[in-house]
Each structure stands twice: as C-alpha cells, then as structure tokens.
C-alpha cells in the first residue's frame, strides 16, 4: 500500500510542520516583505501559520524582522492580520 504524500511546510514562527494549504506564503523581494496569496511569486518563500491571531503585533513584527532580516511596515502587518482572521 502506498503512503499518501502531503505537501508539508514548516511555519517559521511556530517551528512546526503543517499542510501547505493551512499556511500563508510570504516572499522577500528587495528587502520588502510581500504576502504571496496565490503561492506563485518568484524568490525565496517562507511560510506562516494562519493561527497568528494569538500573537500580538509587536511580537509578531519583531519575530518576522529577526527571522527574515527585513523591515516590516505597519501596512503589511495589518494586511497579514486580515488574512489570518
């Protein structure tokens, strides 16, 4: 019997593996964070869990800036919050 293969990716915030359909892909392009809704933008992609509502804005912004080495503006952070809720 063949084992089913699911596309698992690791959330960079929670450090756990989830199915790709439960994650949000973000890309870094020219030191700017871009939310990749369709998951098809070129470049290095990072995955975030959709359950980010439990993390406050300041902590989330600091975690993302530390992991991705980019400066995140408030508009991008608010857009990310809209997608996760």
C-alpha positions in Angstrom: 0.0 0.0 0.0 1.4 3.4 -1.0 1.6 6.1 1.6 -0.1 9.4 0.7 2.2 12.3 0.2 1.1 15.6 1.6 2.9 18.8 1.0 4.1 19.8 4.4 5.9 23.1 5.1 7.4 24.4 8.3 6.0 27.6 9.9 8.9 29.9 10.7 7.0 31.4 13.8 5.7 28.2 15.4 8.5 26.0 14.1 6.1 23.1 13.4 5.1 21.4 10.1 1.6 21.9 8.6 0.0 21.0 5.4 0.7 23.7 2.7 -3.0 24.6 2.5 -3.0 25.8 6.1 -0.1 28.2 5.7 0.4 31.6 4.2 3.4 32.1 2.0 5.4 35.3 2.2 8.4 36.4 0.0 11.2 38.8 0.4 11.9 40.9 -2.6 14.3 44.0 -2.5 14.2 43.9 1.4 10.4 44.2 1.4 8.0 41.6 2.7 5.3 40.5 0.1 2.4 38.4 1.0 2.0 35.7 -1.7 -1.7 34.7 -1.7 -1.5 32.5 -4.8 1.8 31.0 -3.7 3.5 31.6 -7.1 5.8 34.6 -6.8 9.4 34.0 -7.6 12.1 34.1 -4.9 12.6 32.5 -1.5 9.3 31.8 0.2 8.6 31.5 3.9 5.5 30.0 5.4 3.5 31.3 8.3 0.6 29.6 10.1 -2.8 31.1 9.8 -3.2 30.9 13.5 -1.2 34.1 14.2 -4.1 35.8 16.0 -2.8 34.7 19.4 0.5 36.6 18.9 0.4 40.4 19.4 1.5 42.8 16.7 4.8 43.9 18.3 6.0 40.4 19.0 5.0 39.2 15.5 6.7 42.1 13.8 9.9 41.5 15.9 9.9 37.8 15.1 9.5 38.3 11.4 12.1 41.0 11.2 14.6 38.8 13.1 14.0 35.7 11.0 13.7 37.3 7.6 16.2 40.2 8.1 13.8 42.8 6.6 12.0 45.9 7.9 8.2 45.4 8.0 5.9 48.4 7.8 2.6 48.6 9.6 0.5 48.3 6.4 2.0 44.9 5.5 1.5 43.7 9.1 -2.2 44.8 9.0 -2.7 43.0 5.7 -1.2 39.9 7.2 -3.6 40.2 10.1 -6.6 40.4 7.8 -5.6 37.2 6.0 -5.1 35.3 9.2 -8.5 36.2 10.7 
